[in-house]
Amino acid sequence: AENRESPEFAAYDDAFWRLALRATNALAGRLLFNQLLPVLAAQPLLREALLEDRDQVVAGYTLVISLLLGRDPEFARTALRRALEMTDHEVLK
């Protein structure tokens, strides 16, 4: 399979999540994200696995943007939890 992960895409992914977390005022999420970045830097295969399916990654961005625009925190939490569980399942296959 072609390796589609690139440093540029990873940098854009990091920037998206920084902005999304800032938009939600999620301090705990921002702290967790900041702790995750060195792990991803030290584990390039993990980063590659998380970004391998760019269509799915971009669909995730679309979901997050929709949830932010919807301004329904409970629905957003539930939807994101389900999306993260699905992503975990796919990555761990």
Solvent accessible surface area in square Angstrom, and as a share of the most:
residue,aa,sasa,rsa
1,A,150,1.16
2,E,141,0.63
3,N,96,0.49
4,R,114,0.41
5,E,43,0.19
6,S,27,0.17
7,P,106,0.66
8,E,111,0.50
9,F,30,0.12
10,A,12,0.09
11,A,58,0.45
12,Y,156,0.59
13,D,16,0.09
14,D,20,0.10
15,A,42,0.33
16,F,36,0.15
17,W,73,0.25
18,R,102,0.37
19,L,107,0.53
20,A,8,0.06
21,L,33,0.17
22,R,121,0.44
23,A,67,0.52
24,T,67,0.39
25,N,128,0.66
26,A,34,0.26
27,L,121,0.60
28,A,80,0.62
29,G,21,0.21
30,R,91,0.33
31,L,103,0.51
32,L,125,0.62
33,F,21,0.09
34,N,77,0.40
35,Q,129,0.57
36,L,73,0.36
37,L,30,0.15
38,P,84,0.53
39,V,72,0.41
40,L,12,0.06
41,A,82,0.63
42,A,71,0.55
43,Q,99,0.44
44,P,89,0.56
45,L,140,0.69
46,L,66,0.33
47,R,27,0.10
48,E,52,0.23
49,A,41,0.32
50,L,62,0.31
51,L,6,0.03
52,E,102,0.46
53,D,73,0.38
54,R,54,0.20
55,D,112,0.58
56,Q,68,0.30
57,V,21,0.12
58,V,75,0.43
59,A,61,0.47
60,G,25,0.24
61,Y,32,0.12
62,T,81,0.47
63,L,59,0.29
64,V,8,0.05
65,I,84,0.42
66,S,62,0.40
67,L,16,0.08
68,L,58,0.29
69,L,135,0.67
70,G,52,0.50
71,R,206,0.75
72,D,72,0.37
73,P,83,0.52
74,E,103,0.46
75,F,122,0.51
76,A,18,0.14
77,R,129,0.47
78,T,39,0.22
79,A,16,0.12
80,L,56,0.28
81,R,129,0.47
82,R,152,0.56
83,A,28,0.22
84,L,110,0.55
85,E,102,0.46
86,M,130,0.58
87,T,42,0.24
88,D,80,0.41
89,H,120,0.54
90,E,84,0.38
91,V,41,0.24
92,L,147,0.73
93,K,168,0.71
